[in-house]
């Protein structure tokens, strides 16, 4: 077994042994984003285009503002 193969095996083993990340907040945010698109399409009567603004507040909160516009 060559050095590069041992390195690759060690890397794969390290990834396999690493603790699993909790992605529940990400999945919840993505579900809310899909729901926002559905609501915007229903309210505007068709496909929509989205524009975003982001802001980091002094409190450490990261705010994303979504603005939907009907596609013509």
Buried (B, 14 or more C-beta within 10 A) or exposed (E): EEEEEEEEEEEEEEEEEEEEEEEEEEEEEEEEEEEBBEEBBEEBEEEBEEEEEEEEEEEEEEEEEEEBEEEE
